[in-house]
Amino acid sequence: MTYLHSKRLPAPAPGRGRVVAAVLGLVTALGLGAVGDAEAAPAPEAPGRWSDTPHGFASLAGGTTGGAGGEVVTVTDQASLERYAAAEEPYVIRVAGTVTARPFGAGITVASHKTIIGAGTGGELVQGEFHLKPGTHNVIIRNLTIRDSAVEGDWDCKGTDFDGVQMDTVHHVWIDHNRFANICDGQLDIRKDSEYVTVSYNRFTDNNKTFGIGWTDDVRTQITIDHNWFANTKQRNPSVDNAAYAHLYNNYLTAQADPGDPVWTYGNWARGGTRMVIENSYYRDVQHPYQADATAELVQRGSILKNTTGRHEAWGDAFDPRDFYAYRLDPASAVPALVQRFSGPQPRIGT
């Protein structure tokens, strides 16, 4: 099912003086010093970065509320997590402590109208996967660590399909403030004709196939990807196949590497018929930071590149994200400090 876009008129562009003042004010508030390369100490708290309301494409066409209005439950074991996550009724499910999935690589089915949220920074799913089946909708997954389903000696993970979060043809999903590490296959796979998705303030670390979108001939997906940190991840950071609208902004990509294959690593890839907009991101020590198929369109503006090599490709008009929603665009120079400070699980979420 395709949903009507909730378009809005672009806001009037501020004058140049106000833009400069806003950037300098933010940099000063964050303690980053002069505008330029950001290697400062972690930024202080800033309001609005832990909002319980999703932004971007997940906020459109009715929005994403997860299990709001349902019973709030706290789980500490796999059986309870599976029971509440798969239930027909809405739930807000707080994960307290480490839940170790068995057998190794086991999938936890998540039904519609669910919020699964780590209680503070201690909520974890280890050696397991959250799985959203076709038709699932209105799901929020926040503030969790999802880790350690990698199979020793199987870097390419060809023989298994152990993802961190996997979804097929879903709509209205928000993935926010999670940490993904050492997953066998994709840390986050948003597959087929999934729509109205936002992926924000996550940490993706220590992986081969990190974040894939698509595997479909249809050009339908609308996705917002902002303030995520990709560190020591080889490929798919993300790879976006046949997305109607892919908006990537204020992401931090650093140290993409694979000691066994130093020739081919990459950051963002617009594939097939994807229309992609990249804004004010920061790429450090990245090979092929952004690239596009000849059939895709990629607009890049405002990003900072440090020690990058290979493909830096942009062509076409893509789209204007502000035709769909308003958003706060942080200066690229502030992104490393902002993302290192605010991405991943936070003590004030889920408590």
BALOBA-1460 file (C-alpha; in Angstrom, 3 decimals):
// residues 351
<rec num="1" residu="m" x="0.000" y="0.000" z="0.000"/>
<rec num="2" residu="t" x="1.337" y="3.430" z="-0.910"/>
<rec num="3" residu="y" x="0.587" y="6.380" z="1.371"/>
<rec num="4" residu="l" x="0.037" y="9.959" z="0.334"/>
<rec num="5" residu="h" x="2.960" y="12.235" z="1.082"/>
<rec num="6" residu="s" x="2.396" y="14.844" z="3.767"/>
<rec num="7" residu="k" x="4.131" y="17.643" z="1.888"/>
<rec num="8" residu="r" x="4.689" y="21.058" z="3.335"/>
<rec num="9" residu="l" x="5.845" y="24.277" z="1.743"/>
<rec num="10" residu="p" x="9.538" y="25.052" z="2.225"/>
<rec num="11" residu="a" x="10.245" y="27.588" z="4.942"/>
<rec num="12" residu="p" x="11.598" y="30.940" z="3.735"/>
<rec num="13" residu="a" x="15.388" y="30.891" z="3.554"/>
<rec num="14" residu="p" x="16.958" y="32.976" z="6.338"/>
<rec num="15" residu="g" x="19.334" y="35.790" z="5.481"/>
<rec num="16" residu="r" x="23.012" y="35.046" z="5.276"/>
<rec num="17" residu="g" x="23.769" y="36.934" z="8.492"/>
<rec num="18" residu="r" x="21.292" y="34.852" z="10.438"/>
<rec num="19" residu="v" x="22.750" y="31.626" z="9.018"/>
<rec num="20" residu="v" x="26.264" y="32.598" z="10.085"/>
<rec num="21" residu="a" x="25.042" y="33.680" z="13.523"/>
<rec num="22" residu="a" x="23.171" y="30.399" z="13.985"/>
<rec num="23" residu="v" x="26.218" y="28.318" z="13.060"/>
<rec num="24" residu="l" x="28.556" y="30.313" z="15.306"/>
<rec num="25" residu="g" x="26.054" y="30.158" z="18.154"/>
<rec num="26" residu="l" x="25.779" y="26.383" z="17.913"/>
<rec num="27" residu="v" x="29.527" y="25.893" z="17.734"/>
<rec num="28" residu="t" x="30.019" y="28.147" z="20.760"/>
<rec num="29" residu="a" x="27.319" y="26.344" z="22.728"/>
<rec num="30" residu="l" x="28.923" y="22.995" z="21.998"/>
<rec num="31" residu="g" x="32.369" y="24.172" z="23.062"/>
<rec num="32" residu="l" x="33.848" y="23.247" z="19.698"/>
<rec num="33" residu="g" x="36.000" y="26.344" z="19.247"/>
<rec num="34" residu="a" x="36.485" y="27.771" z="15.785"/>
<rec num="35" residu="v" x="34.417" y="26.552" z="12.859"/>
<rec num="36" residu="g" x="36.493" y="23.907" z="11.089"/>
<rec num="37" residu="d" x="37.797" y="20.461" z="11.945"/>
<rec num="38" residu="a" x="35.952" y="19.274" z="15.067"/>
<rec num="39" residu="e" x="38.201" y="17.373" z="17.452"/>
<rec num="40" residu="a" x="36.834" y="18.905" z="20.635"/>
<rec num="41" residu="a" x="35.744" y="17.289" z="23.869"/>
<rec num="42" residu="p" x="32.248" y="15.736" z="23.955"/>
<rec num="43" residu="a" x="29.505" y="18.315" z="23.581"/>
<rec num="44" residu="p" x="27.307" y="19.280" z="26.512"/>
<rec num="45" residu="e" x="23.689" y="18.306" z="26.580"/>
<rec num="46" residu="a" x="21.470" y="20.026" z="24.042"/>
<rec num="47" residu="p" x="17.676" y="20.035" z="24.278"/>
<rec num="48" residu="g" x="15.591" y="18.134" z="21.787"/>
<rec num="49" residu="r" x="17.965" y="15.252" z="21.008"/>
<rec num="50" residu="w" x="15.996" y="12.728" z="23.050"/>
<rec num="51" residu="s" x="12.525" y="13.611" z="21.819"/>
<rec num="52" residu="d" x="10.007" y="10.783" z="22.170"/>
<rec num="53" residu="t" x="8.363" y="11.911" z="18.934"/>
<rec num="54" residu="p" x="9.912" y="10.739" z="15.662"/>
<rec num="55" residu="h" x="10.980" y="13.183" z="12.979"/>
<rec num="56" residu="g" x="11.607" y="12.822" z="9.260"/>
<rec num="57" residu="f" x="9.648" y="10.418" z="7.096"/>
<rec num="58" residu="a" x="8.466" y="8.342" z="10.080"/>
<rec num="59" residu="s" x="6.512" y="11.403" z="11.234"/>
<rec num="60" residu="l" x="4.416" y="11.647" z="8.046"/>
<rec num="61" residu="a" x="1.201" y="10.035" z="6.818"/>
<rec num="62" residu="g" x="-0.253" y="9.568" z="10.303"/>
<rec num="63" residu="g" x="3.061" y="9.337" z="12.144"/>
<rec num="64" residu="t" x="4.700" y="6.605" z="14.215"/>
<rec num="65" residu="t" x="3.618" y="6.155" z="17.829"/>
<rec num="66" residu="g" x="4.679" y="2.565" z="18.533"/>
<rec num="67" residu="g" x="3.002" y="1.090" z="21.586"/>
<rec num="68" residu="a" x="1.793" y="4.429" z="22.972"/>
<rec num="69" residu="g" x="-1.452" y="3.940" z="24.861"/>
<rec num="70" residu="g" x="-0.699" y="0.298" z="25.580"/>
<rec num="71" residu="e" x="0.493" y="-1.293" z="28.791"/>
<rec num="72" residu="v" x="4.089" y="-0.584" z="29.856"/>
<rec num="73" residu="v" x="5.944" y="-3.795" z="30.752"/>
<rec num="74" residu="t" x="9.538" y="-4.529" z="31.749"/>
<rec num="75" residu="v" x="11.236" y="-7.699" z="30.506"/>
<rec num="76" residu="t" x="14.477" y="-9.360" z="31.534"/>
<rec num="77" residu="d" x="14.348" y="-12.651" z="29.616"/>
<rec num="78" residu="q" x="13.809" y="-13.941" z="26.084"/>
<rec num="79" residu="a" x="10.449" y="-15.619" z="26.723"/>
<rec num="80" residu="s" x="8.850" y="-12.433" z="28.046"/>
<rec num="81" residu="l" x="10.346" y="-10.314" z="25.266"/>
<rec num="82" residu="e" x="9.037" y="-12.716" z="22.618"/>
<rec num="83" residu="r" x="5.565" y="-12.872" z="24.172"/>
<rec num="84" residu="y" x="4.988" y="-9.134" z="24.405"/>
<rec num="85" residu="a" x="6.716" y="-8.248" z="21.119"/>
<rec num="86" residu="a" x="4.538" y="-10.645" z="19.122"/>
<rec num="87" residu="a" x="1.243" y="-9.779" z="20.867"/>
<rec num="88" residu="e" x="-1.657" y="-8.322" z="18.904"/>
<rec num="89" residu="e" x="-2.286" y="-5.452" z="21.321"/>
<rec num="90" residu="p" x="0.013" y="-2.424" z="21.712"/>
<rec num="91" residu="y" x="2.802" y="-2.547" z="24.305"/>
<rec num="92" residu="v" x="5.660" y="-0.378" z="25.474"/>
<rec num="93" residu="i" x="8.308" y="-2.991" z="26.270"/>
<rec num="94" residu="r" x="11.219" y="-1.884" z="28.463"/>
<rec num="95" residu="v" x="14.262" y="-4.164" z="28.197"/>
<rec num="96" residu="a" x="16.202" y="-4.186" z="31.474"/>
<rec num="97" residu="g" x="19.608" y="-5.836" z="31.384"/>
<rec num="98" residu="t" x="20.916" y="-8.353" z="28.855"/>
<rec num="99" residu="v" x="18.609" y="-10.734" z="27.014"/>
<rec num="100" residu="t" x="20.643" y="-13.523" z="25.377"/>
<rec num="101" residu="a" x="18.744" y="-15.173" z="22.520"/>
<rec num="102" residu="r" x="18.798" y="-18.944" z="22.143"/>
<rec num="103" residu="p" x="19.395" y="-20.732" z="19.917"/>
<rec num="104" residu="f" x="22.205" y="-18.586" z="18.558"/>
<rec num="105" residu="g" x="20.823" y="-16.136" z="15.969"/>
<rec num="106" residu="a" x="17.205" y="-16.578" z="17.072"/>
<rec num="107" residu="g" x="14.680" y="-14.069" z="15.727"/>
<rec num="108" residu="i" x="12.324" y="-12.089" z="17.972"/>
<rec num="109" residu="t" x="9.154" y="-11.351" z="15.977"/>
<rec num="110" residu="v" x="7.888" y="-7.794" z="16.455"/>
<rec num="111" residu="a" x="4.226" y="-7.146" z="15.651"/>
<rec num="112" residu="s" x="2.566" y="-3.814" z="14.893"/>
<rec num="113" residu="h" x="2.006" y="-1.103" z="17.530"/>
<rec num="114" residu="k" x="5.069" y="-1.828" z="19.648"/>
<rec num="115" residu="t" x="7.733" y="0.242" z="21.336"/>
<rec num="116" residu="i" x="10.807" y="-1.748" z="22.406"/>
<rec num="117" residu="i" x="13.117" y="0.442" z="24.438"/>
<rec num="118" residu="g" x="16.173" y="-0.101" z="26.581"/>
<rec num="119" residu="a" x="15.822" y="0.982" z="30.201"/>
<rec num="120" residu="g" x="18.725" y="3.406" z="30.467"/>
<rec num="121" residu="t" x="21.950" y="2.193" z="28.864"/>
<rec num="122" residu="g" x="21.771" y="-1.423" z="30.035"/>
<rec num="123" residu="g" x="19.142" y="-2.918" z="27.706"/>
<rec num="124" residu="e" x="20.696" y="-5.469" z="25.309"/>
<rec num="125" residu="l" x="19.753" y="-8.167" z="22.840"/>
<rec num="126" residu="v" x="22.735" y="-10.497" z="22.410"/>
<rec num="127" residu="q" x="23.166" y="-13.053" z="19.573"/>
<rec num="128" residu="g" x="19.599" y="-12.454" z="18.372"/>
<rec num="129" residu="e" x="17.530" y="-10.452" z="15.885"/>
<rec num="130" residu="f" x="14.381" y="-8.353" z="15.880"/>
<rec num="131" residu="h" x="12.284" y="-9.360" z="12.865"/>
<rec num="132" residu="l" x="9.390" y="-7.352" z="11.389"/>
<rec num="133" residu="k" x="7.339" y="-9.379" z="8.917"/>
<rec num="134" residu="p" x="5.577" y="-7.940" z="5.833"/>
<rec num="135" residu="g" x="2.682" y="-5.669" z="6.760"/>
<rec num="136" residu="t" x="4.047" y="-4.791" z="10.198"/>
<rec num="137" residu="h" x="3.656" y="-1.108" z="10.997"/>
<rec num="138" residu="n" x="3.939" y="1.489" z="13.747"/>
<rec num="139" residu="v" x="7.042" y="0.146" z="15.505"/>
<rec num="140" residu="i" x="9.678" y="1.992" z="17.545"/>
<rec num="141" residu="i" x="12.987" y="0.364" z="18.560"/>
<rec num="142" residu="r" x="15.091" y="2.659" z="20.771"/>
<rec num="143" residu="n" x="17.980" y="2.831" z="23.187"/>
<rec num="144" residu="l" x="19.141" y="-0.778" z="22.885"/>
<rec num="145" residu="t" x="22.455" y="-2.482" z="22.275"/>
<rec num="146" residu="i" x="22.085" y="-5.256" z="19.690"/>
<rec num="147" residu="r" x="25.292" y="-7.254" z="19.393"/>
<rec num="148" residu="d" x="27.338" y="-10.385" z="18.909"/>
<rec num="149" residu="s" x="25.570" y="-12.621" z="16.435"/>
<rec num="150" residu="a" x="28.720" y="-12.811" z="14.276"/>
<rec num="151" residu="v" x="29.968" y="-16.292" z="13.426"/>
<rec num="152" residu="e" x="33.649" y="-16.748" z="14.127"/>
<rec num="153" residu="g" x="35.623" y="-17.102" z="10.897"/>
<rec num="154" residu="d" x="32.655" y="-16.201" z="8.633"/>
<rec num="155" residu="w" x="33.236" y="-12.513" z="7.886"/>
<rec num="156" residu="d" x="30.992" y="-12.529" z="4.790"/>
<rec num="157" residu="c" x="28.279" y="-14.507" z="6.613"/>
<rec num="158" residu="k" x="27.092" y="-16.199" z="3.422"/>
<rec num="159" residu="g" x="25.652" y="-19.234" z="5.170"/>
<rec num="160" residu="t" x="23.333" y="-17.461" z="7.630"/>
<rec num="161" residu="d" x="20.951" y="-14.508" z="7.747"/>
<rec num="162" residu="f" x="21.515" y="-13.233" z="11.275"/>
<rec num="163" residu="d" x="20.704" y="-9.509" z="11.208"/>
<rec num="164" residu="g" x="20.368" y="-7.105" z="14.125"/>
<rec num="165" residu="v" x="17.013" y="-5.732" z="12.953"/>
<rec num="166" residu="q" x="15.399" y="-7.029" z="9.773"/>
<rec num="167" residu="m" x="12.160" y="-5.803" z="8.205"/>
<rec num="168" residu="d" x="10.353" y="-6.605" z="4.942"/>
<rec num="169" residu="t" x="7.660" y="-4.379" z="3.368"/>
<rec num="170" residu="v" x="6.748" y="-2.555" z="6.571"/>
<rec num="171" residu="h" x="5.693" y="1.029" z="7.168"/>
<rec num="172" residu="h" x="6.091" y="3.644" z="9.888"/>
<rec num="173" residu="v" x="9.151" y="2.459" z="11.785"/>
<rec num="174" residu="w" x="11.563" y="4.508" z="13.914"/>
<rec num="175" residu="i" x="15.012" y="3.097" z="14.801"/>
<rec num="176" residu="d" x="16.620" y="5.507" z="17.260"/>
<rec num="177" residu="h" x="19.566" y="5.733" z="19.712"/>
<rec num="178" residu="n" x="20.645" y="2.097" z="19.395"/>
<rec num="179" residu="r" x="24.117" y="0.564" z="19.242"/>
<rec num="180" residu="f" x="24.762" y="-2.233" z="16.759"/>
<rec num="181" residu="a" x="28.015" y="-4.199" z="17.000"/>
<rec num="182" residu="n" x="29.509" y="-7.434" z="15.672"/>
<rec num="183" residu="i" x="26.465" y="-8.760" z="13.813"/>
<rec num="184" residu="c" x="26.832" y="-11.678" z="11.403"/>
<rec num="185" residu="d" x="24.989" y="-10.205" z="8.403"/>
<rec num="186" residu="g" x="23.317" y="-6.797" z="8.257"/>
<rec num="187" residu="q" x="23.174" y="-4.761" z="11.429"/>
<rec num="188" residu="l" x="20.022" y="-3.090" z="10.095"/>
<rec num="189" residu="d" x="18.263" y="-4.381" z="6.949"/>
<rec num="190" residu="i" x="15.238" y="-2.395" z="5.725"/>
<rec num="191" residu="r" x="14.103" y="-4.560" z="2.869"/>
<rec num="192" residu="k" x="11.641" y="-4.683" z="0.010"/>
<rec num="193" residu="d" x="8.941" y="-1.988" z="-0.187"/>
<rec num="194" residu="s" x="9.270" y="-0.484" z="3.296"/>
<rec num="195" residu="e" x="7.918" y="3.060" z="3.713"/>
<rec num="196" residu="y" x="7.999" y="5.984" z="6.160"/>
<rec num="197" residu="v" x="11.109" y="5.028" z="8.095"/>
<rec num="198" residu="t" x="13.488" y="7.149" z="10.192"/>
<rec num="199" residu="v" x="16.886" y="5.923" z="11.447"/>
<rec num="200" residu="s" x="18.449" y="8.410" z="13.861"/>
<rec num="201" residu="y" x="21.239" y="8.705" z="16.454"/>
<rec num="202" residu="n" x="22.438" y="5.098" z="16.177"/>
<rec num="203" residu="r" x="25.967" y="3.703" z="16.416"/>
<rec num="204" residu="f" x="26.991" y="1.115" z="13.840"/>
<rec num="205" residu="t" x="30.356" y="-0.434" z="14.730"/>
<rec num="206" residu="d" x="32.641" y="-3.344" z="13.882"/>
<rec num="207" residu="n" x="30.846" y="-4.996" z="11.004"/>
<rec num="208" residu="n" x="31.040" y="-6.022" z="7.371"/>
<rec num="209" residu="k" x="27.553" y="-5.550" z="5.842"/>
<rec num="210" residu="t" x="26.209" y="-2.746" z="7.953"/>
<rec num="211" residu="f" x="22.969" y="-1.138" z="6.772"/>
<rec num="212" residu="g" x="21.157" y="-2.209" z="3.611"/>
<rec num="213" residu="i" x="17.971" y="-0.770" z="2.142"/>
<rec num="214" residu="g" x="15.935" y="-2.159" z="-0.730"/>
<rec num="215" residu="w" x="16.327" y="-5.457" z="-2.638"/>
<rec num="216" residu="t" x="13.256" y="-4.551" z="-4.684"/>
<rec num="217" residu="d" x="12.394" y="-3.468" z="-8.237"/>
<rec num="218" residu="d" x="9.857" y="-0.955" z="-6.927"/>
<rec num="219" residu="v" x="10.885" y="2.634" z="-6.156"/>
<rec num="220" residu="r" x="8.749" y="3.304" z="-3.076"/>
<rec num="221" residu="t" x="10.790" y="3.607" z="0.128"/>
<rec num="222" residu="q" x="10.931" y="6.948" z="1.951"/>
<rec num="223" residu="i" x="13.652" y="7.077" z="4.596"/>
<rec num="224" residu="t" x="15.388" y="9.644" z="6.794"/>
<rec num="225" residu="i" x="18.873" y="8.782" z="8.144"/>
<rec num="226" residu="d" x="20.433" y="11.332" z="10.492"/>
<rec num="227" residu="h" x="23.031" y="11.720" z="13.249"/>
<rec num="228" residu="n" x="24.298" y="8.139" z="12.989"/>
<rec num="229" residu="w" x="27.900" y="7.046" z="13.582"/>
<rec num="230" residu="f" x="29.451" y="4.419" z="11.303"/>
<rec num="231" residu="a" x="32.832" y="3.287" z="12.691"/>
<rec num="232" residu="n" x="35.016" y="0.391" z="11.556"/>
<rec num="233" residu="t" x="32.328" y="-0.871" z="9.193"/>
<rec num="234" residu="k" x="33.236" y="-2.125" z="5.734"/>
<rec num="235" residu="q" x="30.260" y="-1.619" z="3.410"/>
<rec num="236" residu="r" x="26.565" y="-0.572" z="3.212"/>
<rec num="237" residu="n" x="26.875" y="2.588" z="5.305"/>
<rec num="238" residu="p" x="24.149" y="2.576" z="3.977"/>
<rec num="239" residu="s" x="23.564" y="0.999" z="0.578"/>
<rec num="240" residu="v" x="20.211" y="2.289" z="-0.737"/>
<rec num="241" residu="d" x="18.535" y="0.371" z="-3.552"/>
<rec num="242" residu="n" x="15.514" y="1.842" z="-5.364"/>
<rec num="243" residu="a" x="14.383" y="4.266" z="-2.685"/>
<rec num="244" residu="a" x="11.994" y="6.985" z="-3.822"/>
<rec num="245" residu="y" x="13.415" y="9.414" z="-1.242"/>
<rec num="246" residu="a" x="16.531" y="8.864" z="0.888"/>
<rec num="247" residu="h" x="17.530" y="11.837" z="3.056"/>
<rec num="248" residu="l" x="20.898" y="11.477" z="4.827"/>
<rec num="249" residu="y" x="22.115" y="14.327" z="6.989"/>
<rec num="250" residu="n" x="24.560" y="14.982" z="9.836"/>
<rec num="251" residu="n" x="25.958" y="11.443" z="9.766"/>
<rec num="252" residu="y" x="29.546" y="10.647" z="10.816"/>
<rec num="253" residu="l" x="31.492" y="8.015" z="8.881"/>
<rec num="254" residu="t" x="34.964" y="7.149" z="10.080"/>
<rec num="255" residu="a" x="37.561" y="4.400" z="9.701"/>
<rec num="256" residu="q" x="35.744" y="2.208" z="7.211"/>
<rec num="257" residu="a" x="38.170" y="-0.696" z="7.041"/>
<rec num="258" residu="d" x="38.644" y="-4.404" z="6.510"/>
<rec num="259" residu="p" x="42.203" y="-5.660" z="7.074"/>
<rec num="260" residu="g" x="41.487" y="-8.656" z="4.836"/>
<rec num="261" residu="d" x="40.257" y="-6.549" z="1.926"/>
<rec num="262" residu="p" x="41.741" y="-3.036" z="1.980"/>
<rec num="263" residu="v" x="40.780" y="-2.362" z="-1.659"/>
<rec num="264" residu="w" x="36.986" y="-2.217" z="-1.456"/>
<rec num="265" residu="t" x="35.131" y="-0.445" z="1.318"/>
<rec num="266" residu="y" x="32.527" y="2.255" z="0.871"/>
<rec num="267" residu="g" x="30.210" y="4.703" z="2.601"/>
<rec num="268" residu="n" x="26.886" y="5.808" z="1.032"/>
<rec num="269" residu="w" x="25.682" y="4.271" z="-2.254"/>
<rec num="270" residu="a" x="22.587" y="5.339" z="-4.223"/>
<rec num="271" residu="r" x="21.637" y="2.333" z="-6.324"/>
<rec num="272" residu="g" x="19.039" y="1.632" z="-8.987"/>
<rec num="273" residu="g" x="16.428" y="4.386" z="-9.175"/>
<rec num="274" residu="t" x="17.243" y="5.900" z="-5.770"/>
<rec num="275" residu="r" x="16.940" y="9.633" z="-5.231"/>
<rec num="276" residu="m" x="19.341" y="10.545" z="-2.416"/>
<rec num="277" residu="v" x="20.135" y="13.823" z="-0.676"/>
<rec num="278" residu="i" x="23.213" y="14.027" z="1.595"/>
<rec num="279" residu="e" x="23.643" y="17.119" z="3.768"/>
<rec num="280" residu="n" x="26.252" y="18.304" z="6.273"/>
<rec num="281" residu="s" x="27.771" y="14.897" z="6.980"/>
<rec num="282" residu="y" x="31.378" y="14.227" z="7.976"/>
<rec num="283" residu="y" x="33.592" y="11.609" z="6.286"/>
<rec num="284" residu="r" x="36.978" y="10.743" z="7.774"/>
<rec num="285" residu="d" x="39.335" y="8.030" z="6.448"/>
<rec num="286" residu="v" x="36.635" y="6.677" z="4.135"/>
<rec num="287" residu="q" x="37.175" y="5.038" z="0.756"/>
<rec num="288" residu="h" x="34.401" y="5.841" z="-1.769"/>
<rec num="289" residu="p" x="32.488" y="8.125" z="0.619"/>
<rec num="290" residu="y" x="29.436" y="8.555" z="-1.630"/>
<rec num="291" residu="q" x="28.588" y="7.152" z="-5.036"/>
<rec num="292" residu="a" x="25.631" y="6.707" z="-7.355"/>
<rec num="293" residu="d" x="24.588" y="4.367" z="-10.125"/>
<rec num="294" residu="a" x="24.025" y="6.024" z="-13.501"/>
<rec num="295" residu="t" x="20.279" y="5.418" z="-13.002"/>
<rec num="296" residu="a" x="20.193" y="7.096" z="-9.574"/>
<rec num="297" residu="e" x="20.265" y="10.759" z="-8.533"/>
<rec num="298" residu="l" x="22.453" y="12.021" z="-5.696"/>
<rec num="299" residu="v" x="22.695" y="15.568" z="-4.368"/>
<rec num="300" residu="q" x="25.449" y="16.313" z="-1.851"/>
<rec num="301" residu="r" x="25.882" y="19.632" z="-0.108"/>
<rec num="302" residu="g" x="27.724" y="20.957" z="2.878"/>
<rec num="303" residu="s" x="29.643" y="17.838" z="3.947"/>
<rec num="304" residu="i" x="33.269" y="17.717" z="5.170"/>
<rec num="305" residu="l" x="35.703" y="15.126" z="3.811"/>
<rec num="306" residu="k" x="39.004" y="14.315" z="5.529"/>
<rec num="307" residu="n" x="41.457" y="11.812" z="4.039"/>
<rec num="308" residu="t" x="38.894" y="10.300" z="1.663"/>
<rec num="309" residu="t" x="39.681" y="8.519" z="-1.597"/>
<rec num="310" residu="g" x="37.860" y="6.923" z="-4.491"/>
<rec num="311" residu="r" x="34.380" y="7.822" z="-5.685"/>
<rec num="312" residu="h" x="32.789" y="11.171" z="-4.799"/>
<rec num="313" residu="e" x="29.813" y="11.176" z="-7.165"/>
<rec num="314" residu="a" x="26.789" y="13.447" z="-7.352"/>
<rec num="315" residu="w" x="24.406" y="14.134" z="-10.228"/>
<rec num="316" residu="g" x="20.752" y="14.863" z="-10.858"/>
<rec num="317" residu="d" x="18.294" y="16.917" z="-8.817"/>
<rec num="318" residu="a" x="16.951" y="14.196" z="-6.477"/>
<rec num="319" residu="f" x="14.407" y="16.074" z="-4.288"/>
<rec num="320" residu="d" x="14.076" y="18.762" z="-1.634"/>
<rec num="321" residu="p" x="13.521" y="17.218" z="1.831"/>
<rec num="322" residu="r" x="11.892" y="20.438" z="3.061"/>
<rec num="323" residu="d" x="9.034" y="19.784" z="0.647"/>
<rec num="324" residu="f" x="8.125" y="16.951" z="3.032"/>
<rec num="325" residu="y" x="9.160" y="17.993" z="6.557"/>
<rec num="326" residu="a" x="11.074" y="20.550" z="8.595"/>
<rec num="327" residu="y" x="14.355" y="19.545" z="10.228"/>
<rec num="328" residu="r" x="17.311" y="20.987" z="12.122"/>
<rec num="329" residu="l" x="20.518" y="20.840" z="10.077"/>
<rec num="330" residu="d" x="23.654" y="21.006" z="12.252"/>
<rec num="331" residu="p" x="26.889" y="22.365" z="10.732"/>
<rec num="332" residu="a" x="29.123" y="19.621" z="9.347"/>
<rec num="333" residu="s" x="32.033" y="20.832" z="11.486"/>
<rec num="334" residu="a" x="30.042" y="20.006" z="14.630"/>
<rec num="335" residu="v" x="29.008" y="16.521" z="13.542"/>
<rec num="336" residu="p" x="31.866" y="14.436" z="15.052"/>
<rec num="337" residu="a" x="31.379" y="15.893" z="18.532"/>
<rec num="338" residu="l" x="27.587" y="15.863" z="18.312"/>
<rec num="339" residu="v" x="27.306" y="12.298" z="17.061"/>
<rec num="340" residu="q" x="29.897" y="10.890" z="19.446"/>
<rec num="341" residu="r" x="28.065" y="12.526" z="22.350"/>
<rec num="342" residu="f" x="24.450" y="11.886" z="21.489"/>
<rec num="343" residu="s" x="24.304" y="8.661" z="19.428"/>
<rec num="344" residu="g" x="23.702" y="5.241" z="20.902"/>
<rec num="345" residu="p" x="21.867" y="4.393" z="24.141"/>
<rec num="346" residu="q" x="21.406" y="7.271" z="26.571"/>
<rec num="347" residu="p" x="20.768" y="7.107" z="30.335"/>
<rec num="348" residu="r" x="17.764" y="9.429" z="30.188"/>
<rec num="349" residu="i" x="15.814" y="7.358" z="27.621"/>
<rec num="350" residu="g" x="13.528" y="4.563" z="28.777"/>
<rec num="351" residu="t" x="13.803" y="5.369" z="32.467"/>
